[in-house]
Amino acid sequence: MSPTPAPRRRIALAIILGSQLMMTLDTSIITTALPHVQRQFGFSQSGLSWVQNAYVLAFGGLLLLGARAGDLLGRRRVFLAGIVLFTAASLAAGLAQSGGWLIIARTVQGLAAALAVPSTLALLVADYPQPGARAKVIALYSGVIGAGGSVGIVIGGVFTDLLSWRWGMLVNVPIGIAIALLAPRFLAETERRSGTFDLGGALTSTTGMTALVYGFIQAAAAGWSAPSTVISLGLGVVLLVAFVLIEHRAPQPITPLRLFRSVERSGSYAGRILIVGATFSTFYFLSQYLQEVLHLSALQTGFAYVPITGMFFAMVYAIRPLQDRLGRPALLVASLVIALVGMAWLSRISTGSSYFPDVLLPLLVIGIGQGIAIILMTQGGVAAVEPQDAGAASGLVNVAHQLGGSLGIAILTIAYARASSPTDPTAGFHAAFTGADVFFLIALILAVVVAVADRRASRLADLPAT
């Protein structure tokens, strides 16, 4: 006997949120364990960043292809394939015997997540056609994404201190098996469509983003004038320009350029890159600061993120009345001001700082601002899209999220490396956090520009036709 529609939708929502949380956790679950991984496999500081970026780049670079695969082959079918592959790759990462093995396994995890994640938001949007219900579940979905990074650090700290960093990877295995067994019963399949894969677009976007991030990482390690830096950055720009030209001419592009005609959607994608770049990089460097400067254990470092995790989830319930009262553009601007203040506060840390109040209170302020902003930008990224573009739009939301994380770490690693001093162990962290503050400032300026453009467009639309 099949479940009634309401219980079925609730279970389907739990499956979607659970899978999204699992794959969001993997962007950060190893963050707390990085000092342990570095000692075990002998990574340099720039090499260590690839433990994060291998996952994030494969994830972000192939998301658009995963979204297209879901549109053509059926979203549930592609979602299941991604979950099965992700489970197997997590097992391989947990059993890694060398740094190269770990990075390859993390890359396959990213590929698998790129197959599964675009279908989650598309299935969610299709399951909740009513605007009110859809806004509510998108807020919950966004809360899971926003809090997933800090939840991953908490869980990673627990595993690293009490068991091993490897359990941060191995825990995905039973969860993935459960999702793979439940999904065929509770997730509705979408119709298969005829069409072709835009392999040229997928190849140029993935290799272009990888080359760009690699160039920034090389700039931190070898300098801006190093041949490897110049070649990587130049190649990245050329490939991304080629990607835009391919998408303009392709009969069935993986990224329909019409999605960028909306000022709100384009601003949401760009703003998401900036605020995720700031937040994800902050988690990356703050975890090292707490262990190396404040001498917290991995377990204590994990629990240090519990308050900000709670703040992220609290914003899911606070955003609806705030949005009704202030409107989306004004609330977005206000949230970024709050995040900017919190980040500026955190950037004042020193060797004499303590967790309370120098770290905890700024984190709470950042949690309020970033928690609201990420929900609003998720809504904006899929606003007013046609059904046939739902997969591509949701893919772009996640591409912006993953690209922001990888670019943020790559760029702020440069600031960290240039400012690091043997006489001041906090100089590099101070520079990285100041750089994250610049990201929030640019996002704030962008939000103001989009709000002004949106208001102007609304006024023009209200004018009588002549």
N, C-alpha and C positions, 0 to 999 in steps of 0.2 A: 504494500500500500504506500503510495507516494505521499510526501508531506503536503499539507495545505500551503497555499501560496505565501502567507505571512511567515510561518516558521521556516519555509524553504528559503525565503529571502534573507531571514536573519542568519541562518546557517551559511548561506552563500556569502553574506557580508563578513561573517567571521572567518571564512576560508580566505577571502580576498585580503582582508586586513592582516590575517596571520601570515600569509605568504609575503605580503608587502613588508611587514615588520621584519620577517626573517631575512629578506634580502637587503633591507635598509640597515639592519643590525650589522651585516657583514662589511659595510663601509667603515665601521668604527670598532667592532668587537675586538679587533686585534690591537687597537690603539694603546690600551693600557699595557699590553704585553710587549710593545715594541722594544723597550730596553732589554728584555729577556731574549727576544728573537735576535736582536743585534749581537748580543754576547754569544748566543749559541751558534749562529751562522757567520759571524764576522762581517756583517754589513758595515759600509761607511754610512755617513749621514745621508748623502744623496742616494746611495743604493738602498738604504732602508725605506726611503719614500716610495720605492717601487712595490713594496709589500702592500701599500695602500693603492698606489696609482695603477698597478696592473689590473686590479679588480675594477676600479672606478672607470678607467679608460675603456676597457673592453665593454663594460656595462653601458657607459654613455655613448660610445662610438657605434655600437651595433643596435641601439634601441630603436632607431628609425626602421632598420631592416626587420627587427622583431615585430614592430607595429604593422608593417606591410605584410609580413608573413601571416599574422593573425587575421588581417582583412581578407587575404586570399584563401587561406587554408582552414579557417575557423579558429576563433579566438580561444575556445576551450582546449582544442587540440594542441595548439602551439603553447598555451599556458602549461599544459601537462608535460609536454616535451621539455620545456624549460625547467620545471620542477624536478623531473627525474634526473636531468643532466646536472643540475645544481646540487642535488643530493649526493651524486657520485663524486663530483668535484670536491665537495666539502669533506668527504671521506678521504680523498687523496691529499688534501691540504692538511688534514689532521694527522696524517701519517708521514708527512714530508720528512726526508732525511737530509736535505740540503737546501741552501737558499734558492738555487735555481728551480728545484722541484716545487718549493712553496710558491714561487712567483708564477710558474706555469699553471699550477692548480688554481691560484687566485685568478689568473686570466680566464681559465675555463669557467670558473664560478661567474665571472662578469659576463661572459658570453651567454651562459644559461639564464642569468637574471635578465639580460636584454631580450630574451625570448619571452619570458614569463611576465615581466612587469607591465609592458604596454597594454596587455590584455586585461590587467586587473582594473585599471581606471575605466577602460572602455566597457567592460562587463558591468561595472558599477553604474556607469551613466545609463546604460541600456536597461538595467534592472530597476532604476528609479527615475521614470520619466517626469514625474510631477516636480515642478521647480522647488517647492518648499522642502520636500523629502530629499531631493537631489542635493540641495545646498547643505542640508544637515549631514548627509553621509560623506559629502566631499570635505566638509570641515573635519569630520572624524578621520577620514583618510589622510588629510593633510596633517592632522595632529600626530598620527602614527608616523608619518614621514619625518615631521619636525622633531618628535621625541625619540625616534628610532636611533639617531646618532648617539644621544646621551645614554639611552637604555643599553646600547651595545657596549659602551665604555663601562657601565656598572657591571653588566654580566661578565664582560671580559676580565675585569678586576677580580671578581669572585673566583672565576675559573683559574686565573693565573696564580693567585695566591694560595688557594686551597687545593687545587689539582694540578693543572698545567694549562699553558696558553692553547695547547692543542684542542682542548675541550670546547673552546670557542668556535672551532670549525666542526668538531664531531657532533655537537648538539643539534646541528641542522639535519643530521641523518634521520633520527626518528620523527622529527617534525615534517620533513619532506615526504617521508613514507606515508604519514597520516594524511597530508594534504593530497597526495597522489591517489589515495584510496577514496577520499571523500568527494573530490572535485567532479568525477563523472556523474555522480548522483545528484549533486545540488547546484552545479553550475550549468546554465543553459548554453547549448552550442549555437554559434551564429552560422549563417549560411556561407557556404564557400562561394567565392566569386572568381570569375575568369579574369586573367590578367597576367602580367609579367613582373618579375623582380627587377628593381632598378639597381643592378649590381655595381654599375659605374658610380652611382651616387653613394651607395653604401661603402665602397672601397675608398673613394676620395675623402668622404667625411671622416671615416675611422682613422685612416692613415694621416690625414691632415691634422686632426686633433692630437693624435699621438705624437707627431713630429713637433707640434707647437709646445706641448707639455714637456717633451724631452729637451727641447731647446732651452726652456726656462730652468729645468733641472741642471743642464750643463752650464748655464750661466752662473748658477750658484757654485758649481764645483770647479769650473775652469775659467770663468770670466766671460764677459760679453764679446770680446774680440776673438775668442777661441774659434777655430774653424768648425768644430762640431756644433757650437752654439749658433753661429751664423748660418751654416748649411741647414740645420734643423729648423730654425725659425723661418728661413726663406722658403724651405720646402713646405712647411706647414701652411704658410700664407698662399703659396701657389696652388696647393691641393684644395684648400678651402674655396679659393676663387673658382677653380675648376668645378668643384661641387655645385656652386651656385649656378654656373653656366649649364651644367648637365641637368640640374633640376628644372631650369627654365625651358629646356628643349625636350626633356623626356616626356613621352606620352602618358606614362603612369609613374610619376616621381614618388620616391619614398617621403619626400618633404614637399607637399604642394605649397608653392610660394604664396598662394592666395591666403594662407593662414596668417601671413605677416601684414596683410592689408589693414587689419584691425590694430589701431594704436594701443588699445588695452592689452591685446594678446602679445604683441611685440614687446611692450614695456614689461609685461609679466615675465616673459622668457629672459630678457636681459637682466631685470632686477633679481630674478631667482639665481642666476649665475653669480651675481655679486654678493647677495646675502648668504648663500650657501658657501661660497668661497670664504667669506669672513668667518662664519660659524664653524665650519668643518676644520679650517686651519687652526682656529682657536682651540678646539678640542685636541687636535693633534699636538700642538706645542704645549698647551696647558697640562696635559697628562705627563709630559716629560718634565715640566717645571715642578709639578707637585712631587714627583719622585726624586728628581736630581737635586733640587734646591731646598724644598721643604722636607725632603726625606720621608715622604709617606710611602707605605707599602702599596703594592698593586691593588690589594683589597680596599685599603683606605682611599686610594685614588678613585676607584670605581664608585664607592659610596659618596665621594665628594660631588658626584654629578646627580645624585638623587633629587636634590631640590630643584634643579633646572628641568629635570625630566617631569616632575610634578607640575611645574609652571607651564610647560608646553601643553600638557593635557588639560590644565585648567583653562587655557585660552580657547580650547575647542568649545567650551560651554559659555565663555564670556563674549565670544565674538558676535553672536547673533544679536543680542540687545545693543551692543556697541555699534554694530553696522547699521541697525535700524535707526539709531539716534544720530549718528554722524555722517552716514553714507560711506561707501567704499573708498573713494579717493581720499577724503579727509582722514579716515581711519588709517589708511595705509601710510600716509605722510606722518601721522602722529606716532604710529608704531615704529617707523624707522628713526624718528627723533629719539624715542626711548632707547632703541637698540644702540644708537650712536652714543648716547650718554653712558650706557652701561659699558660699552667697549672702551670708551675713553677712560673710564674709571679703572677698568681692569688693566689697562696699559701702564698704570702707575706703579705696578708691582716692583718690588726690590728684594734684596737679600734679607732685609729685615721684616718683610711682609709675613702675614700668617693667613691661614685658611679663612678664619673669621676675624675681622670683617672684610679683609682685602680681596679675597677671592669669592666668597659666598655671596655677598651682597651685589657685586657687579654681575655675577652669573644670573641672579634672580631678575635683575633689571633687563639683561639681554634676553632672558627667557620670555619675558612679557612681550618685548618688541619683536623679536624674531618669530615667536610663536604665532602672533597675529599676522605678521607680514607673509609668512609662508602659506597660511591658509588663504589669504586674499589673493596671492599670486597663483595658487592652484586654481581658484575659481576663475581668475582672469585668463589663465592659459587655455581653458576649454570653453570660454564664454562665446555663446552664439555660433558654435561650429555646426556644420551640417553633419547628418549621421554618417555619411561616407568618409568624413574627415575626422571622426571621433578618435580612431586609432592613432592617426598621425599627430593630432593635437595632444593627446595624452602622452604619446611618445616624446614629443618636444618638451613637455613639462619635465619628464624624467631625464631627458638629455641635458636640459639646462641644469638640473639638480646635480647630476654626476659630473658634468663638465665644470661646474662651479667648484665642486670639491677638489678635483684634480688640479685645475688651474690655480686655485687658492693656495694649495700646499706648495705647488711648484714656484709660484711667484713669491710667496712669503718666506720660503726657504732661502731665497736670495737675500731678503732683508735680514733674516736670522744669521746667515753665514757672514754677511758683510759687517754686522754689528757685534758679533761674538768677540768676547775679550777674555783672556786668561785671568785677568784681575777682577772681572765683574761677571759672575756666572749668569746674571739676569739680563745682561745687555742685549743678547740675541732675542730673548723672549720679549723684552720690552719693544724692540723694533718690529717683531712679527705682529704683536698685538696692535701696535700703532698702524701698521699696514692694514690690518683687518678693519680698523676704524675708518681708514680711507675708503675701503670697499663700501662700508655702510653709508658714508657721506655721498659717494657717487650714486648709490642706489636711491638715496633721499632726493638728490637733485633730479634724477630720472623720474621718480614718482611725482614730483612737483610739475615737471614738464608734461608728463602724460595727463595729469589731472587738469592742467590748463588747456591742453589740446582737446581733451574730452569735453570740457565745459564749452569751449568754443564751437566744437562740432554740434553739440546739443542746441546751442543758441541758433546756429545756422539752420538746423533742421526745423526749428520752430518758426522760422520766418515764413511769411506767406509767399507762394510761388509768384513770380512776375512773368 
